Amino acid sequence: MWPINARSRSRLLVSIVTIALLITACGGNLTPTATPEPPTFTLTPQSTPLPTFGGTVQSFGSDALPFQIILVPPKDSTETGAVLAQWLSDQTHRTFTIKLAASNAEILNAMCSETPTIAWADGWTMLAVLAQDCGTVAARTTINGATGVRADIVVSPSAAINDVRNFRNRSFCRINAQDTISWVLPVVAMRAGGFNPAELRSVQDYPDSKSMLQIVANNGCVSAIPAGTLSSIKLDPPFSDATRVVSRLSTTPELPYGGLVISSAIPPDLGAQVTDLFLSNPDQLKGLVTADSFAAANGSDFKDLTDTLQAGGISLKALAGQ
């Protein structure tokens, strides 16, 4: 990874954020636009000696240079993070500061800065951190026993569709263009399967999964619903059993809810210690991170998703300007 200054980092951040547009837009060419090559930096032939410094050199983890922990708190949370910072300091004998971010884009920027940073980020941001080689994944959040979301792509049996490439000139039902389950993950799967969503006949928005399945059951569209929920959705007459009139075509890879990422600037022993503390004491993050518990993780846990993104021509690493 080349040296990153503030201006270059802003360009990289903008490139990462555009993935949402690339995978949610309907119509047109969804192939990501290549990020221009970074400028070539010219090294100074001779260095200029710095004046002798007679003061005390401060290191990160001290009161003057605390390690940074950044996260986006839940909406309406009143927690400031002060209690968490003190608890971590007591456990590790290092100093920490808690930064409450307004967005995950801010987290990505912090993770790829020179400041040693530990962050709780959403799934897409975790992938972006890995793509930019700014850090490692140490844990993932668990909510109601699940570590992420997957989508079941569903069709009518009478449609005789056995592959996403058969979606050409078909209509697609979704919640909206930003919905991860009914649109974002299906678009990734369609692209990976060799089908361009721009070739859909139309895209229609509906308020919920039941409304979409009523149309699917009549062979009016194809769609996607939360994985494993087909049998629990009750349709209106004349359909009494959704599993008899709607079939699961495929299931997308899991997009993680989010998790703990450790920047490359954090000493490995400290990163391991903080990870163990969070895994063993999830209540310390109450009001700051939405989760029931945390599970140890690493980058290989997301291989299915990253492979699918790459197969669909959506490369977080390329979008990061690597």
N, C-alpha and C positions, 0 to 999 in steps of 0.2 A: 504494500500500500504506500502511495507516494505521500510526502509531507502535505498536511492539510492546514491552510490558513483559514481565517474566518470567512473570507469571500468564497473560497472553494467549497468549504463545508456547507455553506448556504445553498450552493448549486447542487451538491449531492443530496441535500435534504429535500429540495424541490423535486429532484428526480425520483426519490423514493416515494414521496407522497403521490406522484402521478400514477402509481400502480392502481390506485382505487379507480381512477378514470379509465385506465386501460382495460380493466376487467369488469367494469360495470356498464360501460357504454353499449348501447344497442345500435347496430348499423355502422357502416363504414369499416375501415380496416382496423382490426384490434391488435395488430402486431405492434409491440412496443417500439418507440422511436429510439434509435441508438443514441446514447449520450456521447457528446463530442469527447475526443481524447483530451486529457488534461494537458495544460501547458508544460513544456519542458523547463525545468528549473536549472539555472546556470550557477554552479558553485563558484564561490570566490577563490581565486588561485591562492591567496595568502590570507591567513587569519590575522586579526588585529588583537594583540594581547589585551585582556581586560585588566583594569587597575586592581591592585590587591585589596581584598575585602577583609576588614578587620573585625566585622561583627560575627554574630552567631548564626550559623546556617540552620534554617528551619526545615524540618522534614514533614511530609504529610502524616497525619495522625496526631499532630500537636494542636494546641489551642489556636495557633496562628494559621495553620493549614489543615483544617479538618478534612477527613474523607467525606465525600458527598453521597447521600442516598436520595434518589429522586423517584417520584411516583405521581400518578394522577389519582387523587383521592376520590372516593365515591361521591356522587352528587349529594349535596346537603350535609356532607360530613363536617363536623366541627373540630375534628382532631387537627392539631398543629404539628405533631411529630416530635415535640419536645421530650415527651416521656420516652418514646422509642430511642431517641438519640442518647439520652442519659443511660438507659438500660444497656444499650450496646457498648457505651463507654465503660460502664461498670464491669461488663463481661469480658471485654477485650483489652481494657486499659489503653485504648486509643480514643481519639476525639472524632465525633461524627456531627455532620449537620444534615438536617432533613430539608429538602426542597420540594415543595408541592407544585407540580407542573400543571399547566393548563391543557396540555395535549401530549400525545405520545410522540409527536414530531419533536417537541422540546426534549423529550427523553432521549431520542435518537441523537440529537445534536450534542447533548451532554455526554452520552456514552462514547462518542467519537472525539471528545475534546481531550485536552491534556490533563484535566483534573481527574484523579482516580475516583471512579463513580460506580456505585452499586444501584441497580434500578429494578423496579417492578414494572413490567411493560406488557402491552397486549400482544397477541400472537403474531400479527404482522410485523410489529416493531422488533420482536425477538428475531424473526427471520432476517430483517434488515440489518440488525446488529451483527448477526453471523455473516451475512453477505459482505459487509464492509470490513469484516475481520477486526471489529472494534472490541470484541469481548466474547465471552462464552455463556452458555445457558447452564444454570446450576440447579434450578428447580422449576416446577410448573404448578399452577394453581389447580385445585380440585374443588368443584362445586357440585353438590348433590351426587357425589360418587363418580362424576365424569371429569375428564381433563380438557375437554374441548367439544367442538360441534362437528357433525358430519351431516351430509344431505343425501337422502334417497331420491334418485331421479326416477319419476314414475310416469307410466304410459297406460293407455287403454290396451287390453289384450287384443281388441279388434283392430288396432292400428297396425299390427304385424311389424312392430319396430323391435329390432334386436341389437341395434348399434346406434350411437349418437350421430353417425353419419347419415342415418335415415331421417334426421330432423329437418332436412332441406324442405323448404316450403311448408313447414308445420308452424303452428302458433305455439307460443310458450306463455304459460301463466306464472306470475310471480307476485310477491307482496309489493316490492318496489325496487328501484335500481340500486339501492344501498343495502338491501337485505342480504346478509351473508349466506343463509341457507337456501333461499328460493332463487337467488340469482348469482351472487359472486362465486360461490363454490361450483355451481353447475356450469358457469361460463368457463372456469378453469378446466373442468372435466371435459367439456365439449372441445375446447382448444386442444387438450392433450389427446383426445380421441380422433383428431384430424378433421373436426368440423368447425367452420367459422360461424359464430352466432349471427353474423350479418346476413347469413343466408336463411334465417328464420323468416317465415311469411309475416309474422307480427309478434309483438310482445304486449301482453295485457296484464294490468295490475288488478289485484283482488285484495280484500281486507284480511283474509286468513286462509289457513290450509284447507279448511272444510269447503270454502267457496271455490277454491281452485280444483279440489278433487271432484266436485260436482261436474265441472266442465271436462276434466280428464275422463271421468266415467262415461261421458257421452261422446268421447273421442273428439272433443273440441280443441284440445291442446295437450301438450306434454308439460310436466312441471317438476318441482322438487319440494320435499317436505323434510322436517327433522328426521334423521335416521331412526328407524325402529318404531315409528309412531303410526304407521298405516292402519294397523288393526284396532287402534284406540279411537280413530276418528269416525264418528257416526254421521252418515250421509242422510239426506232427506229422501223420502220415497220418490221413485220406486226402488231405490237402492237400499237394501237393508244391511249389506255387509260390504265394506269398502274393499276388502281383500279379494272379492269375487269379480269386481268390475274395474279394479286398478291393479297393475303389476309393477313391481320394483324392477327397473332396468339395471341399475347399478348404484353403488354407494361411493361417495367421494372420500378422499383421505380426510383425516381429522385436522381441523384448524384449532390449535390450542387456545384456551381462554387467555392465557398469558403466563408469566412466570418471572423468575429471578434471573437477571443477567448481570455478569460481573465484567467490568471493563478490563482491558489488557493492562491498564496502569495500576490495578490493585495487586498487591503482593499475593502470590498464590496461597500462602499459608493463612493470610487474613481472609481471603475469599472463602476458603474451605471452612474456617472457623465461623464466619458469619452465616454461611449456608447451613451449617449444622445447628446453629442457634435458632434460625428461623424454622427449620424443619421440626425442631423439638418444641418450639414455643410459638405456635401460630397465633395464639391470643394476643401476643405483643403487637400484632399488626391490625387488630380489630379497629374498624373505623378508618383505616388507611388503605387496605387492600381487600377487595371482595373475594372471599374464598372460605371454604370450610376447613381446608387443610392444604398442605403442600407436599409434593412428591419429588424426590430427586430426579434430575433429568440431565440430558446432554444433547448436543446438536444432532446426533444420529437418531434421536427419537422422532425427528421431523422429516426423515428421509422420504417417506411416501409422498408427503406434501411437496417437498422441494423437487422431487423427481417429476411429479405431475406438472408443477409450474414450468420446469425446464422443457418437458415434452410439449407443453402448450406455447412455447416461445416466450414465456414470461419469466425473465431472469432478474431476480432482485440484485444479483451481483452486477449485472450489466447496467441496471438502472442506477446503481450506486456509483457508477463511473469507474469500476475497477478494470 
